[in-house]
Amino acid sequence: MDKLDKKIERLIKRAKKLHDKLEANRLLYKEKEAVVGEILELGVKEFEMENFKMEVVDQFAGKNTKFKPAAFNRFELAFSALEESNG
């Protein structure tokens, strides 16, 4: 096996691993979509917990079209860390 064949084999093995990981993550995207849907049904727009804040972001808020190179949902959740208060 020459260098080119070894490189091709290495790249194909890497591509297969990436493919398998992406397929597994599809299930996570579906679950995330379901969870976001439940949050929207409850009417929650933002929520603070002890160390982070969650906000619902409407990706279409300013316009009717949005371009993104991958899967895209109208509503997303944004998370930000809360600073600890030194009380």
Secondary structure, DSSP 8 states (H G I E B T S, - for coil): --HHHHHHHHHHHHHHHHHHHHHHHHHHHHHHHHHHHHHHHTT-SEEE-SSEEEEEEETTTT-S----SS---SEEEEEEE------
